[in-house]
Amino acid sequence: MHLLVRVQLLNDSAAGLLARSVECFVMKERLMDQESVVMEIIINAGEARSLCYEALAKARKGEALEAKGLLKQAKECLNRAHLIQTQLIEADQGEGKVKMTLVMVHAQDHLMTTILAHELATEMVAMHERLSEK
């Protein structure tokens, strides 16, 4: 029995990028093409992390508007990665259907630390903005 899981990744940025989708087939006991799906988490989380650090650099220069724009882009990347993670969790159904690999653990770690980096960068950009107003 095959079950098709479709992860619809929407990017509604001002640039108007088209929606992308990642498809993977879930067989009875294992997720097919899991490595590609996991790499999407890593790629999106990595892009988000880079954007967060670019935002901090802009904030240090007093370019708050640009920094906020970069944080918004980072959040879109995080949302894509989180959506893929959610689909993997749904495919697993708490029954161990998704094989746990080192690259999967790495992807989860990368995503969670990037979520934290985004939260902290958001606060730091706001602090830079307040300090520059004084």
KEVODO-754890 format. One record per atom (N, C-alpha, C): residue in one letter; atom name; x, y, z; residue number from 1. Coordinates in steps of 0.2 Angstrom, whole numbers. Layout:
N
A; CA; X; Y; Z; NUM
...
This chain:
134
M; N; 4; -6; 0; 1
M; CA; 0; 0; 0; 1
M; C; 4; 6; 0; 1
H; N; 3; 11; -5; 2
H; CA; 7; 17; -5; 2
H; C; 2; 23; -3; 2
L; N; 5; 27; 1; 3
L; CA; 2; 33; 3; 3
L; C; 6; 39; 0; 3
L; N; 3; 44; -4; 4
L; CA; 6; 50; -6; 4
L; C; 6; 55; -1; 4
V; N; 11; 58; 1; 5
V; CA; 11; 64; 6; 5
V; C; 14; 70; 2; 5
R; N; 10; 75; 1; 6
R; CA; 12; 81; -2; 6
R; C; 13; 86; 2; 6
V; N; 19; 89; 2; 7
V; CA; 21; 95; 6; 7
V; C; 20; 101; 2; 7
Q; N; 16; 105; 3; 8
Q; CA; 15; 111; -1; 8
Q; C; 19; 117; 2; 8
L; N; 24; 119; -1; 9
L; CA; 28; 125; 2; 9
L; C; 26; 131; -2; 9
L; N; 23; 136; 2; 10
L; CA; 21; 142; -1; 10
L; C; 26; 148; 1; 10
N; N; 28; 151; -4; 11
N; CA; 32; 157; -2; 11
N; C; 28; 163; -5; 11
D; N; 25; 167; 0; 12
D; CA; 21; 173; -2; 12
D; C; 25; 179; -2; 12
S; N; 31; 179; -3; 13
S; CA; 35; 185; -2; 13
S; C; 34; 190; -8; 13
A; N; 36; 196; -7; 14
A; CA; 35; 202; -11; 14
A; C; 38; 200; -18; 14
A; N; 43; 196; -19; 15
A; CA; 46; 194; -25; 15
A; C; 41; 189; -29; 15
G; N; 36; 187; -25; 16
G; CA; 31; 183; -29; 16
G; C; 33; 176; -31; 16
L; N; 38; 173; -27; 17
L; CA; 40; 166; -30; 17
L; C; 35; 161; -30; 17
L; N; 35; 157; -35; 18
L; CA; 30; 152; -36; 18
L; C; 30; 147; -30; 18
A; N; 24; 144; -29; 19
A; CA; 24; 138; -24; 19
A; C; 28; 133; -26; 19
R; N; 31; 129; -22; 20
R; CA; 35; 123; -23; 20
R; C; 32; 118; -19; 20
S; N; 33; 112; -22; 21
S; CA; 30; 106; -18; 21
S; C; 36; 100; -18; 21
V; N; 36; 97; -13; 22
V; CA; 40; 91; -12; 22
V; C; 35; 85; -11; 22
E; N; 37; 80; -15; 23
E; CA; 32; 74; -14; 23
E; C; 37; 68; -12; 23
C; N; 34; 64; -8; 24
C; CA; 38; 58; -6; 24
C; C; 32; 53; -5; 24
F; N; 34; 47; -6; 25
F; CA; 30; 41; -6; 25
F; C; 31; 37; 1; 25
V; N; 26; 36; 4; 26
V; CA; 27; 32; 11; 26
V; C; 24; 25; 9; 26
M; N; 29; 21; 10; 27
M; CA; 27; 14; 10; 27
M; C; 25; 11; 17; 27
K; N; 22; 5; 17; 28
K; CA; 20; 3; 23; 28
K; C; 24; 4; 29; 28
E; N; 31; 2; 29; 29
E; CA; 35; 3; 35; 29
E; C; 40; 8; 34; 29
R; N; 41; 11; 28; 30
R; CA; 47; 16; 28; 30
R; C; 45; 22; 23; 30
L; N; 48; 27; 24; 31
L; CA; 48; 33; 20; 31
L; C; 53; 33; 14; 31
M; N; 50; 33; 8; 32
M; CA; 54; 33; 2; 32
M; C; 57; 40; 1; 32
D; N; 63; 40; -1; 33
D; CA; 66; 47; -3; 33
D; C; 67; 51; 3; 33
Q; N; 68; 48; 9; 34
Q; CA; 68; 52; 15; 34
Q; C; 74; 57; 15; 34
E; N; 79; 55; 12; 35
E; CA; 85; 59; 13; 35
E; C; 84; 65; 9; 35
S; N; 81; 65; 3; 36
S; CA; 79; 72; 0; 36
S; C; 75; 76; 4; 36
V; N; 70; 73; 7; 37
V; CA; 65; 77; 11; 37
V; C; 69; 80; 17; 37
V; N; 73; 76; 21; 38
V; CA; 77; 79; 26; 38
V; C; 82; 84; 24; 38
M; N; 85; 84; 18; 39
M; CA; 89; 89; 16; 39
M; C; 86; 95; 14; 39
E; N; 79; 95; 13; 40
E; CA; 75; 101; 12; 40
E; C; 75; 105; 19; 40
I; N; 74; 101; 24; 41
I; CA; 74; 104; 31; 41
I; C; 81; 108; 32; 41
I; N; 86; 104; 31; 42
I; CA; 93; 107; 32; 42
I; C; 94; 113; 28; 42
I; N; 92; 113; 21; 43
I; CA; 93; 118; 17; 43
I; C; 89; 124; 19; 43
N; N; 83; 123; 21; 44
N; CA; 79; 129; 23; 44
N; C; 81; 132; 29; 44
A; N; 83; 128; 34; 45
A; CA; 85; 130; 41; 45
A; C; 92; 134; 40; 45
G; N; 96; 131; 35; 46
G; CA; 102; 135; 34; 46
G; C; 102; 141; 31; 46
E; N; 97; 142; 26; 47
E; CA; 96; 148; 23; 47
E; C; 93; 153; 28; 47
A; N; 88; 151; 33; 48
A; CA; 85; 155; 38; 48
A; C; 91; 157; 43; 48
R; N; 95; 153; 45; 49
R; CA; 101; 155; 49; 49
R; C; 105; 161; 46; 49
S; N; 107; 160; 40; 50
S; CA; 111; 165; 36; 50
S; C; 107; 171; 36; 50
L; N; 101; 171; 34; 51
L; CA; 97; 177; 34; 51
L; C; 97; 181; 41; 51
C; N; 96; 177; 46; 52
C; CA; 96; 180; 53; 52
C; C; 103; 184; 55; 52
Y; N; 108; 181; 53; 53
Y; CA; 115; 184; 54; 53
Y; C; 115; 190; 50; 53
E; N; 113; 190; 43; 54
E; CA; 113; 196; 39; 54
E; C; 109; 201; 42; 54
A; N; 103; 199; 45; 55
A; CA; 99; 204; 48; 55
A; C; 102; 208; 54; 55
L; N; 106; 204; 58; 56
L; CA; 110; 207; 64; 56
L; C; 115; 212; 61; 56
A; N; 118; 210; 56; 57
A; CA; 123; 214; 53; 57
A; C; 120; 221; 51; 57
K; N; 114; 220; 48; 58
K; CA; 111; 226; 45; 58
K; C; 109; 231; 51; 58
A; N; 106; 227; 57; 59
A; CA; 104; 231; 63; 59
A; C; 110; 235; 66; 59
R; N; 116; 232; 66; 60
R; CA; 122; 235; 69; 60
R; C; 123; 241; 65; 60
K; N; 122; 241; 59; 61
K; CA; 123; 247; 54; 61
K; C; 117; 252; 55; 61
G; N; 112; 251; 59; 62
G; CA; 107; 255; 59; 62
G; C; 102; 255; 54; 62
E; N; 102; 249; 50; 63
E; CA; 97; 248; 44; 63
E; C; 92; 243; 47; 63
A; N; 87; 246; 51; 64
A; CA; 82; 242; 54; 64
A; C; 77; 239; 49; 64
L; N; 75; 243; 44; 65
L; CA; 70; 241; 39; 65
L; C; 73; 235; 35; 65
E; N; 79; 235; 33; 66
E; CA; 82; 230; 29; 66
E; C; 83; 224; 34; 66
A; N; 85; 225; 40; 67
A; CA; 85; 219; 45; 67
A; C; 79; 216; 46; 67
K; N; 73; 219; 47; 68
K; CA; 67; 216; 47; 68
K; C; 64; 213; 41; 68
G; N; 66; 215; 35; 69
G; CA; 65; 212; 29; 69
G; C; 68; 205; 29; 69
L; N; 75; 205; 31; 70
L; CA; 78; 199; 31; 70
L; C; 76; 194; 36; 70
L; N; 73; 196; 42; 71
L; CA; 70; 192; 47; 71
L; C; 64; 189; 44; 71
K; N; 60; 193; 40; 72
K; CA; 54; 190; 37; 72
K; C; 56; 185; 32; 72
Q; N; 61; 185; 28; 73
Q; CA; 63; 180; 24; 73
Q; C; 65; 174; 27; 73
A; N; 69; 175; 33; 74
A; CA; 71; 169; 37; 74
A; C; 65; 165; 40; 74
K; N; 60; 169; 42; 75
K; CA; 54; 166; 45; 75
K; C; 50; 162; 39; 75
E; N; 50; 164; 33; 76
E; CA; 47; 160; 28; 76
E; C; 51; 154; 27; 76
C; N; 58; 154; 27; 77
C; CA; 62; 148; 26; 77
C; C; 60; 143; 32; 77
L; N; 60; 146; 38; 78
L; CA; 58; 142; 44; 78
L; C; 52; 139; 43; 78
N; N; 47; 142; 41; 79
N; CA; 40; 139; 40; 79
N; C; 40; 134; 35; 79
R; N; 44; 134; 30; 80
R; CA; 45; 129; 25; 80
R; C; 48; 122; 28; 80
A; N; 53; 124; 32; 81
A; CA; 56; 118; 35; 81
A; C; 52; 115; 40; 81
H; N; 48; 119; 44; 82
H; CA; 44; 116; 49; 82
H; C; 38; 112; 46; 82
L; N; 36; 115; 41; 83
L; CA; 30; 111; 37; 83
L; C; 33; 104; 35; 83
I; N; 39; 104; 33; 84
I; CA; 41; 97; 31; 84
I; C; 42; 93; 37; 84
Q; N; 45; 96; 42; 85
Q; CA; 45; 92; 49; 85
Q; C; 38; 89; 51; 85
T; N; 33; 93; 50; 86
T; CA; 27; 92; 52; 86
T; C; 24; 86; 48; 86
Q; N; 25; 86; 42; 87
Q; CA; 23; 81; 37; 87
Q; C; 27; 74; 39; 87
L; N; 33; 74; 41; 88
L; CA; 37; 68; 43; 88
L; C; 34; 65; 49; 88
I; N; 32; 70; 54; 89
I; CA; 29; 68; 60; 89
I; C; 22; 64; 59; 89
E; N; 18; 67; 54; 90
E; CA; 12; 64; 52; 90
E; C; 13; 58; 49; 90
A; N; 18; 57; 45; 91
A; CA; 19; 51; 41; 91
A; C; 21; 45; 46; 91
D; N; 24; 47; 51; 92
D; CA; 27; 42; 56; 92
D; C; 21; 40; 60; 92
Q; N; 16; 44; 62; 93
Q; CA; 10; 43; 66; 93
Q; C; 12; 40; 73; 93
G; N; 18; 42; 75; 94
G; CA; 20; 39; 82; 94
G; C; 21; 32; 82; 94
E; N; 22; 29; 76; 95
E; CA; 23; 22; 76; 95
E; C; 30; 19; 74; 95
G; N; 35; 24; 73; 96
G; CA; 41; 22; 71; 96
G; C; 42; 21; 63; 96
K; N; 37; 23; 59; 97
K; CA; 37; 22; 52; 97
K; C; 42; 25; 48; 97
V; N; 45; 31; 51; 98
V; CA; 50; 35; 48; 98
V; C; 56; 33; 51; 98
K; N; 61; 30; 47; 99
K; CA; 67; 28; 49; 99
K; C; 71; 34; 52; 99
M; N; 74; 33; 58; 100
M; CA; 78; 38; 61; 100
M; C; 85; 37; 59; 100
T; N; 88; 42; 56; 101
T; CA; 95; 42; 54; 101
T; C; 99; 48; 57; 101
L; N; 106; 47; 56; 102
L; CA; 110; 53; 59; 102
L; C; 108; 59; 55; 102
V; N; 107; 59; 49; 103
V; CA; 105; 65; 45; 103
V; C; 99; 68; 47; 103
M; N; 94; 64; 49; 104
M; CA; 87; 66; 52; 104
M; C; 88; 70; 58; 104
V; N; 92; 67; 63; 105
V; CA; 94; 70; 69; 105
V; C; 97; 77; 68; 105
H; N; 102; 77; 63; 106
H; CA; 105; 83; 61; 106
H; C; 100; 88; 59; 106
A; N; 96; 86; 55; 107
A; CA; 91; 91; 52; 107
A; C; 87; 94; 58; 107
Q; N; 84; 90; 62; 108
Q; CA; 80; 92; 68; 108
Q; C; 84; 97; 72; 108
D; N; 90; 95; 74; 109
D; CA; 95; 99; 78; 109
D; C; 96; 106; 74; 109
H; N; 97; 106; 68; 110
H; CA; 98; 112; 64; 110
H; C; 92; 116; 64; 110
L; N; 86; 113; 63; 111
L; CA; 80; 117; 63; 111
L; C; 79; 120; 70; 111
M; N; 79; 117; 75; 112
M; CA; 78; 119; 82; 112
M; C; 83; 125; 84; 112
T; N; 89; 124; 82; 113
T; CA; 94; 129; 84; 113
T; C; 92; 136; 80; 113
T; N; 90; 135; 74; 114
T; CA; 89; 140; 69; 114
T; C; 82; 144; 72; 114
I; N; 78; 140; 74; 115
I; CA; 72; 144; 77; 115
I; C; 74; 148; 83; 115
L; N; 78; 146; 87; 116
L; CA; 80; 149; 92; 116
L; C; 84; 156; 90; 116
A; N; 89; 155; 85; 117
A; CA; 93; 160; 82; 117
A; C; 88; 166; 80; 117
H; N; 83; 164; 76; 118
H; CA; 78; 168; 74; 118
H; C; 74; 172; 79; 118
E; N; 72; 169; 84; 119
E; CA; 69; 172; 90; 119
E; C; 74; 177; 93; 119
L; N; 80; 175; 94; 120
L; CA; 85; 180; 97; 120
L; C; 87; 186; 93; 120
A; N; 88; 184; 86; 121
A; CA; 89; 189; 81; 121
A; C; 84; 195; 81; 121
T; N; 77; 192; 81; 122
T; CA; 72; 197; 81; 122
T; C; 72; 202; 87; 122
E; N; 74; 199; 93; 123
E; CA; 74; 203; 99; 123
E; C; 80; 208; 98; 123
M; N; 86; 206; 96; 124
M; CA; 91; 210; 95; 124
M; C; 90; 215; 90; 124
V; N; 87; 214; 85; 125
V; CA; 86; 219; 80; 125
V; C; 81; 224; 83; 125
A; N; 76; 222; 87; 126
A; CA; 72; 227; 90; 126
A; C; 76; 231; 95; 126
M; N; 81; 228; 99; 127
M; CA; 85; 232; 104; 127
M; C; 89; 237; 100; 127
H; N; 92; 235; 94; 128
H; CA; 96; 240; 90; 128
H; C; 92; 246; 88; 128
E; N; 86; 244; 86; 129
E; CA; 81; 249; 84; 129
E; C; 80; 254; 89; 129
R; N; 78; 252; 95; 130
R; CA; 77; 256; 101; 130
R; C; 83; 260; 103; 130
L; N; 89; 257; 103; 131
L; CA; 95; 261; 105; 131
L; C; 96; 266; 100; 131
S; N; 95; 265; 94; 132
S; CA; 97; 270; 88; 132
S; C; 92; 276; 89; 132
E; N; 86; 275; 92; 133
E; CA; 81; 280; 92; 133
E; C; 83; 285; 98; 133
K; N; 87; 283; 102; 134
K; CA; 89; 288; 108; 134
K; C; 94; 293; 106; 134
